[in-house]
Amino acid sequence: MKNTWTIAKRELKAYLYSPIAYILTAFFLLVGGFFFYNILAWANEQTMRMMQSGYPLDRLNINQMLFEPFFNNLTIILMFLLPMLTMRLFADEKKMRTEELLLTSPLRLSSIILGKYLAALIIYTGILLLTVTYAIFVFLYGNPEPAPLLTAYLGLFLLGAVFIAIGLFASSLTENQVIAAVVSFSSILLIWVVSWVGESGPGAWRGILTYLSFFSHFKNMVGGVIDTQDIVYYLSFIFLGLYLTRSVFEFRKWR
Amino acid sequence: MIQVENLSKRFADVLAVNDISFQVEKGMIWGFLGPNGAGKTTTMRILTGYLPPNEGQARINGIDVSSDLAAIKRMVGYLPEVVPVYSELTVKEYLRFVAELYGIERKKRRVAIDRVVERTNLHEVYGRLIKNISRGYRQRLGIAQAIIHEPEVLILDEPTIGLDPAQIIEIREMIRSFKESATVILSSHILAEITQVCDGAVIIKEGRLKATLTRDEWGKNLEISAAVPIEETVCHSLEESFPAVHEARAEDRVLKLEFKETLSDFNPIIKHLVEKDVKIREIKAGLEALYMKVILAEEGRAS
């Protein structure tokens, strides 16, 4: 654990000493803010219209009208953003030839991988926490339910954690950061849209492909439902990403 | 002590290291000589535990690199060919990070860092960002990271490459000073460097061990090239005037000398030749002559 932290600390320094973390945060908040504003405006308009047409107001749900579409939009930004956060993790280490320092040190391979994963996860959590400001506004002027908001954040966190695990794996494959970003972005996109194929596919496939897609698991959480099945899905995906990263290093020794 | 027995390493279908065996006694400095791509770096990487061998054994202080990797990594200090530094850190931050990597406790970290800064003379750049320090300092920092955990075996891949002559001398002296506490292996293209610093050398080419030479052997050889063909009489007079000369042969413009024992001072012989009016063009001390013999003999056989 101490060793993992040693690696994570240096990785965090690398993020914070370079402009990447700041630029990504700014980009995320800018685009996120844009979505939030637009969805809020849309929700306001809808509410007004419904009030005018005499729709029972107690049926209107701010969580559903505002936060669900907002979080769904955030996931799209994450798909672009997180590959850019993770692309340097191992690729840069290889390019600068500092990898040899880590791999000839007495640290275990798993500590190195976990340390890097942890650092990216911490940066991501930081960015995510900043979006809480949007929610604070809603709490100031309205009365949304906090519980579904929390599950949505948990879902967002887990989804990001999966993206980072995929990004880490992609970064271990190459010394070129752009390639790493492209590989992780395409993989995330593919696993995302696999549910589309699932919907139109034949019976057995439908179930499997829908299960594999991120989308079907995110839907529950953003709607306020915590299903252990979804948590297991995310955790096994994270484990798979980290395990594959490890395998890349084991394989390279013999190549 | 380093023992390497029948070591082989294969990458895809290339045999990067092919059946190499040698041994380095404790407290010795040994050189790895050979052209680029000869397998020097791969052999070094096996010794550091970075790469596993396909066949054969490599033992450091009796511990096999395949059996106890953690112990090997703690015993070995390694300077790769490209100094593995993070340019966004300061020298201080970097050394602290390396100390943590090697599990040096918080209390002892300060002492360990002070010790390597002292040894590699990094005071001046201690607070600076690594991206702003010169090539010479960067190389010293590379050495500092390799010795921070007081390794018993030090492996240096091309430690003087890309440095200016003054820096080279400085690094060589530093390497010589490590002899007291560690067994050292270094690779180099520069024959003079090996002669000055090392107690022995292995010559590697195309993954194979071509020769193992010791200081004793290369101290017994001298090759002198002249502007005009050398006469037989010069050889005879050398053999008569210097009892240490075992054999003197003239091959056209090249005079080849072999001594009975290791000679530390060639000056009297050079003086003698000047008196005999031999127009000296080039002097190759021991190792250079032996190296050329090994590499050329190899090429001769191939063609």
Boltz contact constraints between the chains, C-beta under 6 A:
constraints:
  - contact:
      token1: [A, 6]
      token2: [B, 100]
      max_distance: 6.0
  - contact:
      token1: [A, 10]
      token2: [B, 97]
      max_distance: 6.0
  - contact:
      token1: [A, 14]
      token2: [B, 88]
      max_distance: 6.0
  - contact:
      token1: [A, 17]
      token2: [B, 88]
      max_distance: 6.0
  - contact:
      token1: [A, 97]
      token2: [B, 82]
      max_distance: 6.0
  - contact:
      token1: [A, 97]
      token2: [B, 84]
      max_distance: 6.0
  - contact:
      token1: [A, 98]
      token2: [B, 84]
      max_distance: 6.0
  - contact:
      token1: [A, 100]
      token2: [B, 80]
      max_distance: 6.0
  - contact:
      token1: [A, 100]
      token2: [B, 84]
      max_distance: 6.0
  - contact:
      token1: [A, 101]
      token2: [B, 84]
      max_distance: 6.0
  - contact:
      token1: [A, 103]
      token2: [B, 50]
      max_distance: 6.0
  - contact:
      token1: [A, 104]
      token2: [B, 48]
      max_distance: 6.0
  - contact:
      token1: [A, 104]
      token2: [B, 50]
      max_distance: 6.0
  - contact:
      token1: [A, 104]
      token2: [B, 78]
      max_distance: 6.0
  - contact:
      token1: [A, 105]
      token2: [B, 101]
      max_distance: 6.0
  - contact:
      token1: [A, 106]
      token2: [B, 70]
      max_distance: 6.0
  - contact:
      token1: [A, 106]
      token2: [B, 73]
      max_distance: 6.0
  - contact:
      token1: [A, 106]
      token2: [B, 74]
      max_distance: 6.0
  - contact:
      token1: [A, 107]
      token2: [B, 101]
      max_distance: 6.0
  - contact:
      token1: [A, 253]
      token2: [B, 51]
      max_distance: 6.0
  - contact:
      token1: [A, 253]
      token2: [B, 52]
      max_distance: 6.0
